[in-house]
Amino acid sequence: MKANRLAAMCGLLLAALLPAGAPAREPLRLGTNVWPGYEPLYLARDRGYLDPARVKLVEFRSATQVMHALETGAIDGGALTLDEVLTVTGRGVPLTLVMALDISAGADCIIVQPELAGMADLRGRRIAVENTALGAYVLLRALEQAGLPVEEIEAVRMDVSRHVRSFESGEIAASVCFDPTRSKLLALGGKEVFTSNDIPGEIVDLIAIRNDALDRRRDALRHIGAAWDAALAYIADEPENAYSMLGRRMGLDLDGARSAYSRLNLLDLRASVQLLTSEAFRLETMVRVRRFMVDRGLIAHPLDPAIDAVLPETG
């Protein structure tokens, strides 16, 4: 009996000591904002493919908030566009690209008031743009293609959640936006005058991880990759159910969700690896975006992220 009690006490003591030597794994904290390209992560969570005990999705109102949380270490990684990643690394936070989620093929855009015909009509007018690198990037690229100097428009920094109300009241002449805001502005009679199709391949959505969290969270990253592929398979196999679930979080009906995803090329894990490891991405896309951002004063100290692509599970 005494031996049994001693064994039990040793067992309890060992259990108490284990967390100090082998700490219980906290879930990887991954920040996102509402955007069609990131919503399959939530579909994966809601379908049970993504285990919240291994990966915690942290929802923010805007990409600006995701970037700030990544800089401060409040999250381990974030879903961001390439230009947003370059903004964070340019502020001295080393990041590694582990997944490419999608390529915007018309999903990012500029919508103008119904009475306006095109970008040229925005001379001297107010354009709402979210205070993010992406918003500035899309606006500056659109102005560049239209031959319209930035000094000749009034850029209004405004959270994207306010764009619909400001557009409807006439406070702004145009909005730099994406779904679900895009669909709501079009329903008000807005006109699309510029989209990411006009700058093909330049807007890529990625998962970037802080370097200080990378090595200790590789298991969670592999789990994200498998869950992401499972969500994309569900979208392909059960499109009506999947788009209904995806649209519900974004405030879009089934048709609105289908429309949003028709303007986005979602990448499975194999396509992600192919893109991230390609010379076209590393030596062309990244260089072109970085050079544009430096030339326009969007970043002062360019630092490219490392690349360590999550590989598909085999077997």
Secondary structure, DSSP 8 states (H G I E B T S, - for coil): -HHHHHHHHHHHHHHHHHHHHS-----EEEEEES-TTTHHHHHHHHTTSS-TTTEEEEEESSHHHHHHHHHHTSSSEEEEEHHHHHHHHHTT--EEEEEEEEEESS-SEEEE-TT--SGGGGTT-EEEE-SSHHHHHHHHHHHHHHT--GGGSEEEE--GGGHHHHHHHTS-SEEEE-TTHHHHHHHTT-EEEEEGGGSTT--EEEEEEEHHHHGGGHHHHHHHHHHHHHHHHHHHHSHHHHHHHHHHHHT--HHHHHHHHTTEEE--HHHHHHHHTSHIIIIIIHHHHHHHHHHTTS-SS----EE--------
